[in-house]
């Protein structure tokens, strides 16, 4: 099932981990969250072959890491429009949602704007003096971690806002900052 980030957060079971994916034409970079949904860690790449074997490998990762949801990087253009790569990513998400049940897994899926994720990761690796060969080996899984971390940070922000709103309601505040309930007519 493909959901927006808020619906994904509401549907995730407690302790459910997320799998971040950076879908490329040659590889799929992968990263996983901790059960507390705080930290994204790169775990590897899948060398793409055909859709069937790619899905079998994803199913193995989903099972091995007890994945409850997938954050799939959506490569939008800089102006926010969708190009051919974004369309291909949406199609891949649809296939994951449709074929997941056939493969005995049905994680929740959300698409996450990944603009400039690879550029940011490459800059970080250059600043870290990583060789070109090593950068090529790790860029996809690091981009997946960057994408997933962005989604985790957004989820944490939403949880903080919800907790603050709940605290205000529990304290009896009405939002005008004076600490008293206003009379409502």
Secondary structure, DSSP 8 states (H G I E B T S, - for coil): -B--HHHHHHHS-TT-EEEEEEE-SSEEEEEEE-TTS--EEEEEEEE---HHHHHHHHHHHHHHTTEEEEEEEE---TTS---HHHHHHHHHHHHHHHHTGGGT---EEEEEE-TTHHHHHHHHHHHTT--HHHHHHHHHHHHHHHHHHHHHHHHHHHHHHHHHHHHHHHTT--SSSSSS-----
